[in-house]
Amino acid sequence: MVRRMKISIGMKLQSGPWGGGNRFGAVLSDWLREQGHEVFHDLSADDLDLILLAEPDRRLRISAYDHADILRYLLFVNRRALVVHRINNTSEARDDPEKRFNRYRIQANRVADHTVFVSRWVRECYRQSGYPERPDSVILNGADHRLWSPAPVRRARNGGPVRIVTHHWSTHPNKGWEIYRRLDALLGRAPWSERICFTFVGSVPEGIELAHAQRVAPLTGQPLVEELRRHDLYLTASRFEAGPNHVLEAALCGLPLLYLESGAMGEYCEGFGLPFTPDTLESTLDRMLDTLESWQSRLSGYPFTAERMSRGYLELFERMIAERTAIVAARRLGSSWPWVVRTLLQRDRKV
C-alpha cells in the first residue's frame, strides 16, 4: 500500500449541469479523498506526488492549469512530481480536419510521464495524428452507481408505448440532431406514434424544433436520475464520442442502449443494447422494441462505474510512485530546450 499521496487534478470543477469531463473530475476527487489521499486542483503545494493534466487549453473554464504551468513546476519547484495526461477528446469530435486539436495535445503531452486515453478509439485517433510510442494506457470512464441506479421497482408499461429518452448538455451538431429530428418525425405517423414516445432532456440548439417529442430543461443529479428512470430505452446518436458519460448514466439506471455506431460507443455499449447506422435506424429500433425485456435483464451487469474507473487511476498512480526514481531519471525535458523555452514563453496559444 502506497503512503498517502498529494495529487493535483487540473480542473476547475463547475456546479450544475455540465459536461462529462467535469463529472469525471468530481467523482475521482471525491473517491481519492475517501481513500485517504489529499487532492488539490492547483499547483500551490510544493510537494505534490502526482499531477493529472486534464485540459491544457487555458481558455476553457474547466482548465486549472496547462502543460506550461506543469513544466515550470517540474523545473523550478518539484522535479519529483509525476505527471499523467488524461486525453478525453479528439479533433474528430470537433470538426477539425486539420487535427489542430489533437496536435496541440500531442505537444502538451511532452510534459507527461504517462498518458491515459478514455477509449481505444481515442488512442488510435491520436496515433494517426502523430502521437509517438510512449507509456500509456486506456481507462474507460465510469459513473457513480450510488447515484445512477435503477428504480427500486421497475415502472410497468401496461401495454403503452415504449418510452425513449436521451440527454445532452451540449448543443454541438455531433450530439445527434439529425437522428433525433428523424425520430421526432416518426412520432408523427403510425405505427410509430402508437409504439414509442420520446423525451429529450437538455439543451436544444437554436432553430431546432421537435414537434412531437417532450422537451425537458437540462437536469443534473437526482432530478436527472428520476427522469431517466421514467423511461424504458435510451437512444444516443452522438458521433465521435470519446468516452460517453451520458451513456454510462443511462445504463446504470437500467436502460438498454440503442446507439449510433461511431467513436468509442461500442467500447461502452456492446452487450447492453443494439448499434445502428443512419440507414438502419428504423429497422434496429423495431428489433429493439421486440427484444426490449431481454436487454433490460442484462443491465444489472453493466460494469462501468466510477469506483471501477477510480480504482484504475489509483492503481496507475501507485505503480508510478513505486517506480518514481526510474521514471524521473528517464525524463528528457532538458533535451529539447527550444521546446522548453517556447512552451514557457508562449501564453496566448492557438488551439
N, C-alpha and C positions, 0 to 999 in steps of 0.2 A: 504494500500500500504506500503510495507516494504521499509525502507530507502535504499539509495544507498548502495550496498554491494561491498565488496572486495572479489573476487572469484579467486582462482588459479585453472587452468586446467592443469593437469600434462602431457603435451605433448609438445615435440619439433616439431613444425609444419614444414613439408617439402614442398618444391616447386616442381612444375611439376607433371607428372603422378605418383600417389602414391596410397596407399591402402585406404579402406573406413574409417578406424579409423582416418586417417589424415583429411579427408574431414569433418568428424563429428566435430573434434576439431576446424577447421577453421570456419565452419558455426555457431557453438554455440558461439564461442568467439566473432565473429562479431555481432551476434544478441544481446548478452548480453550488449555489448558496446552501441549498438543502443538504448537499454532501459535505458541507463544511469549508468550502473554498471562498476566498474573498474575490468579489467581482467588481471591476471598475468599468467605466465607459469613457475613459480618457487616459492620458499618459502622464498623469500627475505623480504617480508613485515611482520612486527611483529604483525600486527593487522588484519590478514585475517579473514573474516567471514566464508568462506566455502572453502574446498579443495576437488577437484574432482580427485581421484586416477583413472587414465585411463590405465596405463600399469606398473605393478610392476616389470617387468623384465628389469633391468637397462642395460642389454646387447643390447637391441633393440634401434635403433637410435631414435625412436619416444618417448621413455620414458624420461621424465624430472626429475622424482624422484620416489622413491619406498615407500613401507609401512614403512621401517625403517626410512627413512627421515621424514615421517609424524609423526611417533612415537616420534622422537627426538623433532620435532616442538611442539607437544602437551605437552610433558613432561617438556621441558626446555624454550619454547618461549611463547606459547599462548594456554593454555588449553581450551579456549572457542571457538576455531575454530571448526567447524563441518566438518565431513568427509563423503563424498559419494564415493562409489566404483562402477564404471561402468564396467560391465563384458560383453564383446562382442566377446568372442571366447571360444573354447572348445577343450578338448582332442580329441573328436570325429573327429573334422576337421583336426587334426594334426597327425592322425595315431599313437595315443599314447594309446595303450590298457591298460597300467598300470595306466592311468589317472594322471600322474605326473603333467601335465599342469594344470588340474583342481584343484588338491590338493594343489599345490603351491599357487594358487589364493585364495583358501579357507583359507589358513594360512594368506595370506596378508590381507584378509577381516576382520581379527580380530581387525584391527585398525579403521574400518569403523563404522559410526553410522547408515548408511542406504546403501543398495545395489540396484543398477539399473541394471536389465537384459534387453538386447535388444530384447528379444523374450521370450515367454512362454517356447519354446523348450529349450533355453539355461538354464533357471531356472530349468527345470526338469533334464537336464544333470547334473547340479551341485548338486541338491538334491540327485541324485543317486550316486554321488561321495562323499557324506558326508556333504554337506552344511547344517548347522543347521538352525533351525527356528529362523530367525532374521528379523528385519524390512526390507522389500524390496518391489520393485515394478517393473513393466515392462513398459518401454517407448520405443516404436518402433522407429527405425531410420527414418529420413526424408532427402530429398534433396531440394536444393534451387530452388523453382519453378520460380524464376525470371530468372534463367539461363536455367534450364531444363524445356523446354516448347515446345509444338507442333509448327510446322511451321505455319506461318500466313495463308497459303493456302496449303492444302494437295496436294502433288505431285500426278498427275494422273498416274495410271499404264498403261493405254492404252492397256490392254489385255496382257501385258507382264508377265514374271514370277514374283512371289511374292518374294520380296527382304528381306531375313532374315539376321539378324545381331546379333552378341554377342560381348562383350568386357571384357577383363580381363587384369589387370596389372600383377598379379602373374602367375607364370608358374607351380604352385603346381598341382600334378596329380588330386586332388579333384576338380579342376576347370572344369572338364568335358571332358577331351580329348578323352575318349572312344566314347562318343556320337558325338563330333564334327568330329572325323575321320569317323564315320559311316555316318554322314550327307554328308561329303565330297565325300564318295564313292557313295552315292545315286545320287549325281550330275553327275556322270559319266555314268548314264544309263537312258533310257527312262522308264516311262514318266516323272520322276522327273527332268531330265535335262531340260525339257520344262516348268515345273511348278514352279520351285524355283531357286533362286541363293542365295549364302551365302557369307557373309563378316565377317572375323574375325579381330577385332581391338585389338591390344595389343601385349603382349609378347608370343612367341611360344617357347615351350621347345626345347632344343637341340635334334635333331634326329627325330622330328615330321615333317612330310611332309603333306601338304594339296595340292593335285594335282589339284583340281577344284575350290576351294574357292578363293576368293580375300583376300589378306592379307594387313592390314594397320598397320603401326607402332603405338605404344602407343600414344594416344591423351588425352588431358585434356581441360577443359574449353570450350569456344565457338567452337573451331575446332571439338571437340568430339560431341557437340550438333548438329552441322551441318551434321556430318557424320551419326549420328543416324537418323536424320530427312530424310535422303535419302532412308530409308528403310520402310518396311511395317509391319514387325513382328520381335519380339525379342525372341531369344531362349537362355535359360540358362540351362546348365546341371550340375551346381555346386552341389556338395554333402556336406552335413553337414554345410550349411550356417547358421550362427548365426543371421545375420541381413543384408541381401544382398543389398549393396548400388548400385551395377550395375543395379539391377532390378528397383530400385527407379528412377534412371536416365532415363532408357528406358521408363518406364511407364509414367513419367511426360512429356516425349517428344511425347507421344501419341501412343506408340507401344503396341499392345496386347502382352501378355506374354505366351509363351509356356515353361513350367518349369518342371524340374525333381522333383518328389515327394521326398523330402529329407530335413532334418533340419527344419528351420523356413520358408521355401519357401511359404507354404500355408498361413502363417500369413500375408505375404506381397503381395501375388499374387491372392488369392482366389477372384473370382468375376471379374477378369480382364484378364482372359485367361484360358488355359487348362493345367492340370497337366498330366505328362506322366511318365511311368516307362521305364527301358531299353527294356522291352519286348513289349511296346506299342508305341514306337517312331513313326513308320510309320503310324499306324492307327490313332494316335492322330494328327499327322501332317496333314493327309488327312482331318480329321474332321475340324481342324482349318482353312485350306485353303477354305473349303466350307462355313465357317461361319465368315470369317475374318471381313467383313464390320460391322456385328452386334457387334463384340468385339471392333472394333475401336470406335464405338459410345459411349462406356462406359468409355473410358479412361479419358474423361474430368472430371470425378468424382473421380479420383484417389486421396486418401486423405493424403498420407504420404509425407508431405512437411517438409522442415527444420523449418519453422515457427511453425507448429504444434508440432514437436519434441521439439524445444527450449522452447516453452511455457510450455510443460510438465516438463522440467527440472527447469525452473524458478518457477513454482508453487510449485514444491517439495522443492526447496531451501527456498522459502518464508515461507512455512509451518514449515520447520525445524528451521528457525531463530525465528519464533514466539514461538516455543517450546524449544528454546535453553537451558534454565535453567534446564528443566526436562531431556533433552537428555544428557547433560553433567553430571548431577547427577547420571544418570543410568549407566554410563560407568564403566567398571570393568578392565581397563587397568592394574591397580596395583594388581589385584587379581591373576595374573599369572606371578610372577616375573621371573621364569625360561624362559618363552617365551619372556618376555620383554628383558632380558639380552641377550639371544641367538639372537634375532632379531637385537638388537643394535650392536652386535659384528660381526655378520656373514655378510661379504661384498661380498664374492665370492659364490653366491648361485647357486646351480644346479637346473635348471628348467625342 
